[in-house]
Amino acid sequence: MARLGSWIQPHPEGIYVRPADAWVDPSQPKAKALVTHGHADHARGGHGAVWATPETLAIMATRYGEQSGNPVAYDETVRIGEVDVRFVPAGHVLGSAQIVLEHAGERVVVSGDYKRRPDPTCPPFVPVPCDIFITEATFGLPVFRHPDTGSEIDRLLHRLHADPGRCVLVGAYALGKAQRVIRELRARGHDAPIFYHGAMERLCRLYEELGVELGELRHTAGVPKAAMAGHIVICPPGALNDRWSRRLPDPVTAMASGWMRIRQRARQRNVELPLIISDHADWDELTMTIKEVAPREVWITHGREEALMHWCMTHQIKARELNLVGYEDEDD
């Protein structure tokens, strides 16, 4: 009798689906690629053909140029080789999907990156019962329990209003996190213009083209320093302390990331206002999700594999590490 999931072959550069002759999130160019979402450690240019949601294909086109793409809507099933392939929401960023693979009476779900918190920029995660659940484990340690997002946004607004002579400079990943923070601010009633670093412009425009309203945004270029006092400025994490930030009015440096739970990371980046806002599931959400989808086996990709492996074993769930390469700790 064949081993469960014997038709799915993990390799360092990605997951090969043999009966489809296709790869999931390959880190090297392949003839056929199934892509979960648009972050650079999952979506690369140069593939022969790409299957992804229309939003992910649009993000890839913005970042890498037009792709030879096959758009797959959520819950649509396509046949690739001998495999039925379906994309369902992952709740990570706009267009993010879990990839459901069905072959030989088995169902494998590749989660990609995912979160379980509400996000006003993308549909929520949909649990899919399966035989094998291939899960990320970015925050796969019990210490990672993310606080309520609204309370973190309230902390940001409180700091902004406490010192209107300064601005608050928020470091946020350019794809997904920045737009989510903007939408969360709007939901808390902050309707003032939000300024942004030039590196944010293309993706913010794309989000708006795809139906995510962000309110009034202004480029920082050419704006007098005094005009940005009392406002929020969004930038990539790498710009928080570079020369560009000197044009701002005495900025309070903030960063929106699950890694802000670790004080040393905040200190290393000279972050004055750490905001624990993550686009990944925390420990409780990882374990809750495994319980919900009730797999016979759990395969664990990038992240803190050992702790989640141990949790699975104590709950009588067979688990293994995949040891994929090229999946980075985003500023997420």
N, C-alpha and C positions, 0 to 999 in steps of 0.2 A: 504494500500500500504506500502511495506517495506521501511524503511529508507534507503537512499543512503549508500551503503557500509556496510550494516548490517551484512554481512558475514565476515567482517574484525573486529577483536576485539583487541583493544590495552590493554595490561596488563603491570604492572610495569616491568616485566622481558622480554618484547618483544611484537611483533605483531602476534597474532594468526590468521591464515587463516583457518576458520572453514571447508569449503568444501574440503580443501586439507589436513586437519588434520596436518598442518605444521606451523612452526614458522619462522618469519623473524628476523634475528640477535638476537636470544635469548641469554640472559645473564646467563642462566642456561642450563644444558644439557637437550636436548629434543630428542624424537624419530626421528623427521624429522626437519631439519633446512635448511632454505634458507639464504645464507650468502652473503652480498653485497661486502665485501672486507676483507682484512686480518688483519686490525688493531685490537688490543686485546680487545677493547671495543665493537667490532662487531663480531669478530670471536673467539669463545671459543672451547676448546677441549671437548671431552666426549659425543658428540651427537651420536645417533644411525646411522643416515644417513645424509649426507650433499649434498646439491645442490649448486654449485658455479661455477665460471669460472675455467678453468684449471689452470690459474695463481694463483688464490686465493687458490685453493686446494693445489698447490705446496708450497705456503707461509705457509698455515696452517700445512702442513706436516713438514716443516722446524722448525716451532715453537712448535708444539704440538705432533709430530709423525704422522704416516700415519693415514689418516681419511678413514672412509667408505664413499668414495666420489662418486658423480655423476657429472662428468664434463658437463657443459652446455656452448657451444660456444656463443659468441655474436650473437644476432638475431635468435638463434635457439629457437624453441618453444617446450616445453615438457609438457606433461599432468600429473598433480599430483592430484589424486582424481578427483574432478569435476572442476578443475581450469587449464586454460592454463597459463603457466609460461614462460616468456621470459626475458633474461638478455640483457641489452643494456649498452654501455659505460657511466661511470659517470665522468671520467676525474680526479679522486681523486688520485689514485696510480695505479701501475701495477695490472691488473686484476679486478679493481673496477667496479661495475655494479649497475645500477638501476634495480630493479626487477619489471617487468610489469606483473600484475595479471589480468586475464580476466575471469569473471564469471557472469552469469545471465544478460548478456547484458551490464555490467559495466566494466570499466577499471580503475584499481588503480595502480598508480606508486609509489613505495617506493624508494626514491632517494638514501638512504644511505647517505654517505658523498660525496660531489661533488664540483668541481670548473669549471669555464668557461674559465680560462686562458690556453693558449697552454702549453703542458707539453711534453718534448721530451721522456719521459719514458712510456707514456700510451696514448691510443686513446682518442680523445676529447669527452666531454659530448654530448649526442644526446637527444634533447628535444622530448618528446613523448606526444602528446595531450592526455588528460585523464579526467575522471570524478572526481577523487580524487587524489590530489598530496600530498604525505607525504614527507615533506621537513625537512631537518636539518635547524638550525638557529644559528650555532656556532658564526658567526659574524653578527648577525641580529640586528645591531644598525647602524644608519646613519653615525656615526663617523668612522666606518670601511669601508674605501675605499682604496683598496690596490694599491700601485704604480706599474709602469711597472716593470716586473721582470728583464728585461735586464739592466735597470738603477741601480737596487740594486746589480746585479752581477758586474757592472762596478765600483760601490763604493767599493766593496770587492777587486777587482783587483787593484784599485787605492791605497787602503790602503796597500796592499801587496807590491807594487812596491815602495811606498814612504819610506819604512824602511826595506830594505832587510836583515838587521841584526836580525830581529825578524821573527816569523812565525805568521800566522793568524789562530787561532783555532776557527772553526765554529761548534757551537752546532746545531745539526739537528736530527730530529726524525729518528730512524734507518731504518724504513720501509717507503720508498717513498720520504721523504724530502731529505735525504742524497744523494740518487741516482739522484734525480732531480737537486740538486745543482751541483753535479759533471758534469752531462750532460750539464747544462747551462754554466758552466765554459768552457767546451770543445767547445761549440758553439761560445763562445767569443774568441776563439783562444788560450786558456790556455792549452797547451799540456804537461806541466811539470808534473812530478810525484805528485800525491796527497797522503798524508799519512792518515792513518785511525786508530782509536781506535779498539781494538780487537772485541768489541761488534758489529762492523759494518760488520765483515768479512763474516758471513754466508749469510746475505741478499744481500750483494754486489755480492757475487759469484752466488747466485741464479738468480739475475737480469741478470747477464751476460749469465748464462745458458739458460735463457728465451729470449735471443736475444737483451738485452739492453747493448750496448758497453759503457764502462766507462773509457777506456784508462788505462794508467799505474797507478796502485794503490800499495802502499807499507804500510805494517804494521809498526807501530812505535816501536815495541818491538826490542830491541837490536841495535837501530839506534843511533849513537852519537848525542848529542844535536846540535852540530854545523852543522850537515848534514841536519837538518830540517829548518835551517834559510833560509828565503826567499821563504818558501813553505807554502801551505795550508794544514791544518790538520783538518779532520772531526771527530767529536766525538758525543756521545749522549749528550743531554742537561745537564744531571745530572753529567757529567764528566768535565764540563767547569771549575769548581773551586775546584775539589778534588785533592788528592795527586798525582794522575796520571799525571796531567797537569804540575807538577813541573819538569818533565823530558824534557820539551819543551823549546826552546830558547826565553825567554821573550815574551810569546804569547800575541798578540792582541786578546782579547776575543770578538767573534762575535756570533750572534745567528740568525738563519733563522726561522722566525715564524710570523704569522699574529698578534700575541700578542705583537710584538715589536712596534706596533703602540702606545701602552700604555707605556709612559716613565717610570712609576713607576715599571712596570714589568721588564724592562731592568735594572733599578737601583737595584732591588731586587736580580737579578742574576749577578750583577757586569759586565754587558755586555758593553763593550767599543764601539762596532760597531753593533748596532741593524740593522738587515736586514729584511725588511717587505716582506717576501716571504711565502705565505700561500697556502696550498692545499685545502682550503675551499673557497666557494663563498663569496664575500664581499656583503655589503648591496645592491649596485646597481645590482649585478649579481643575488642575490636572488630574487629581485623584477622583474628583467627582465625575469628570468626563469619562474616565475609564470605567467607573461603575455604571454609568448610564449606557455606554455602548456595549458593555458586557462581552468583550472579546474572549476568544479562547486563548489568544496570544497577544502580547503587547511587544512591539518592536520600537526601540527608543533611539531617536536621532540626536542631533546636536544639543548640548546642554549638560545638565547634571545627571548623567545616566545612572550612576551607582545608587543614589538615594531612591529614585523611582523604581529601579530594578528591585531593591530590597522591599519596598512597599508592595510591589506586585507579588513577590514571593510570599510575603506574610499574609496575603489575601488569596493564596492558592491560584495565582494567575501566572502562567508561563511567560517569561520575558527574556529579551535579548537586546544587546547593544548593537547598533549598526556601524558605528565609527565612520560616518561619512566625513569627507573633508570639504573645506571651502564654505562652511556655514558659520558665519561670524556672530559674535556678540554685538548686535546693533546697539546704538544708543537708544534703547527701547525699554 
